[in-house]
Amino acid sequence: MKPITIAIADDYKIFREGLKLCFNADENLEVVLEAEHGEELLEALKSQQPHVIIMDLNMPLMDGMEATKQISKKYNGIKILVVTMYDSDTFIIHLMENGAHGYLLKNAEPKEIIKAIYAVCENGYYFNDLVNKALLKKLVTKNNLKPSFNHNIELTEREQEVLKMICEEKTAAEIGKEIFLSPRSVEGIRTRLIEKIGVRNTAGLVMFAVKNGLA
């Protein structure tokens, strides 16, 4: 197995060093880039693109929110895990809708951060209780607890089946094993769902599924 390459964007060196110590215990994880702010990170990405970026929000020159937006537009394959001290629902929703693949607080256990890294590489996203509660709160507020299926979007039984399993955080390989498809075919269905529903990413798929009573 090739190592999962990681970039850490955080203006506190002590935090970066602490993460590196945690990752060093796992031979499949390798930190290849460090940056103190978004501008430095974007410059470094011109020559090397890691699999995953650990992104702080509060950084000088360019904060993590702006860096996440720009990176998600320029480098579609890079997964972004926001790791910050801010637990605001507004921040969580905004980041997840604008390119982040997971959101954790800085008091998270090291093993959860490592779990999240593997999850975004395998599933494309990591939904913990923090993100789930923020997404549900937004849906409840927006829809006043009255989920109703959008009949303008017709999903096949297979698409609904895959969507439900995506909401259960199953990987493409796990989904494929259950419904006898290759992981590539599952990814094709996921891409088709994103295009058909008109959302940006997996977070949008989950919000659609919850809103319409499919998950």
N, C-alpha and C positions, 0 to 999 in steps of 0.2 A: 504493500500500500504506500503510495506517495504521501509525503507529509502534507498536512493542511497548513498552508502559509498564512501568516497573520500580520497585520499592521496594527499598531496601537497609536491612536491619536489622543493625547492628553497632555496638558501643559504642566502636570506635576510629575517630575521624574521618579519620585518615590513610588507613585502608583504604577507607572510603567514597569519599574524594576520588580515590584511585587507581582504583577501579572506574569512577567517573564519567568520568575521563580516557580510559579504555579504551573506554567506551561511546560517548563523543562522536565517536569516529572512524567510527561506524556511524550513518548518518542514519536508520535504521529503529529505533533504540533510544533511548528517552527515560526518564530517571530523574525520577519525579514525586513520590516520597516518600522520606524518610530517617527512621530511628528509632534510638535508642540502646539500646532494650530492647523486650521484647515488649509491655508495657503501652502504651507510646507508639505502637507499631505498630498495635495493635488499636484504639486511639482514633482514629488517622488513617484507618483503613480504614472507619470509619463514614461518612465523607464522600467518600472516593475509593478505588476498588478497581483496582489495577494488574493487568496481565496476569500478571506474574511477581514473586515476592519472592525476593531473595537473602538468605538467613537464616543468621546466625551462631548457634552453640549457646550459648557462654558469654557471657551478658549479665546485667546486674544486674536486680533487681526481678522480671522474668519472663524465663526463659531461652528459647532457640530451640526446645527440645523441647516445652515447654508451649505456646508460641505456635503452633507447627506444628499441634498437636492441635486447638487452639481454632479456628484459621483454617480448617482443612480441614472442620470441622463447620459453620461459619457461612457460608463463602464457597467453595462447591464449584468455582467457575470459576477461582479463582486458583491458579496453579502455584507450587509452592515448591521452590526450589533451595537445599539446604543447602550452605554453603561454610564449612568450619571447619578447625581444625588437628587434630581428633580423627579417627583412622583406625580406631577400634575397630569390629570386626564387630558387636558388640552395639548400638552407636549406629546403625550403618548400617541394620541389620535393623529396629530399633525405629522409626526415622524413616520408612523406606520403607513400613512396615506401618501407620503412623499419619498418613499424609497427604503426605509429601514426594514429589516427582516426580523428584528427582535428588540426588546427593550427591557433592560435590567437596571436595578439600583446598585449603587456602589457597595452597599452592605450585603450584597448577594454572596452566598458561599462560593468559593473558587470552583467547587465541583459543578455548581449550576452554570457558571460561565462556560466551563468546558463542555458541559452537556449542550448548552445553547449553540456553541461553535459547531459541534457535530450535527445538531439538528438542522441548522441553516444550510449546511453543506449537503445533507441527505434529503431534507424535505423542502428546502427553500425558505423556511421560516421557523421561528420559535415563539410559540404563544404560551406565556405563563399566566398565572392568576392576575398579575398586574395589568397585562394587556387585555385579557379576556374581560375583566371588569370594566375597563375603560370603553371597550368596543360595545359591550352590552348597555352600558349607561348611555352612550350616545344614541344607540338604537331605541332604547326605551323613551328617552327624552324626545327624539325626533318623531316617533310613531305612536307615542302615548299608549304603549303596551298593547297595540292592536296590529300584530303581524298579519299581513295579507299577501298572498302570492301574486307576483307580477305576471299576469297572464300574457303580457306582450312579449315575454321572453319564454320560449318553449324549450325545455330541456328534455332530452331523451332519457329513458330509464337508466341507461348506462352512465350518462353525464351526471344524473342525480346521485347515482350510486358512488361515483368517484368523488363528487363534491362532498358527500357525507363523510367519506373516509379521509378526505383532506382535512375536514374540520376535526377529525379524531387524531390529527397529527401523524398519520401514517405516511411512510415514505413511498415513493413511486414503486420501489421493489416490493414492499409489503402489500400495496394495493394490487399490483399486478399478480402477485401470488394468489390473492383471494379471488380475483375475477378472471384469472387465466389469460393475462395479457403481459406483454413485455413492458419493462419500465419505460422504454421509449414511447410505446403506445399510450401509456398512462400520462406521460408528460405532454403528448400531443393533445389528449383530451383536456388536460389542465389549461393548456394554451388556448384551446378552442373555447373553453368556458370563460376565460378572461376576455377574449374578443367578443363573445356572444353577449355576455352580461354587461360589458363596457366598463370594467374596473381596471385598475393599474397593476394590481398584484394579488397575492394570496390573501392578504388582509382584507381586500375588497371582496374576494370570494366568500370568506367566512362571514363578513358583515351581511352580504346578500343572503346567504343560507340561513342565518339566524333571523333576519328580518322577515323572510318568507316561510319560516317554520320548517325548513329542511334540515336543521341541525339544532 
